[in-house]
């Protein structure tokens, strides 16, 4: 992978790297949480045909944005300039909140700089992906995006937990489609 540009975004505390992969421009935002280094990869999706070929769908009646979309994924960064094997990263304690906040900052920074129409990403579900999790990855994303707001209970005490607050601003709209083994998310302006 040839890095075409590397800049430090001081306002966000993130390092952004630009590279081309599969004939699409990608940006990598690198950050540290706990003892791990992570990267958020954001790949440009300027054509609806590429968007659809990857397996995404726009919500019924919603046109593909004129200014395109961006595909998001993140992983542990191995320090050698390569991505790891996209295993499902597990967090202990408050580590997940720090990682999610950093991922959110990367998305905000990307949108402010490139003014895209929205983001898309996938969450694998079921089986090995959710093994050992108290809440499924799909449920986490549903709560984060405001697609689910059902009450949750503490497993040990049985007491009602505080209702999760969506992590996206009110000017964004999230949509979800489910296919076998994964949930596809589209977040639009």
Protein Blocks (a to p, Z undefined) as FASTA:
>chain_A
ZZfbdcddfknopacddddeehiacddddddehjbccdddddddfbfklmmmnopacdeh
iacdfklpadddddddehnopacehpacddehjllmmmmmmmmmmmmmmmmmnopabdcd
dddeehjllgoiabdfklmmmmmnopaccdcddfklopacdddddfbdfkbccdddddeh
iacddddZZ
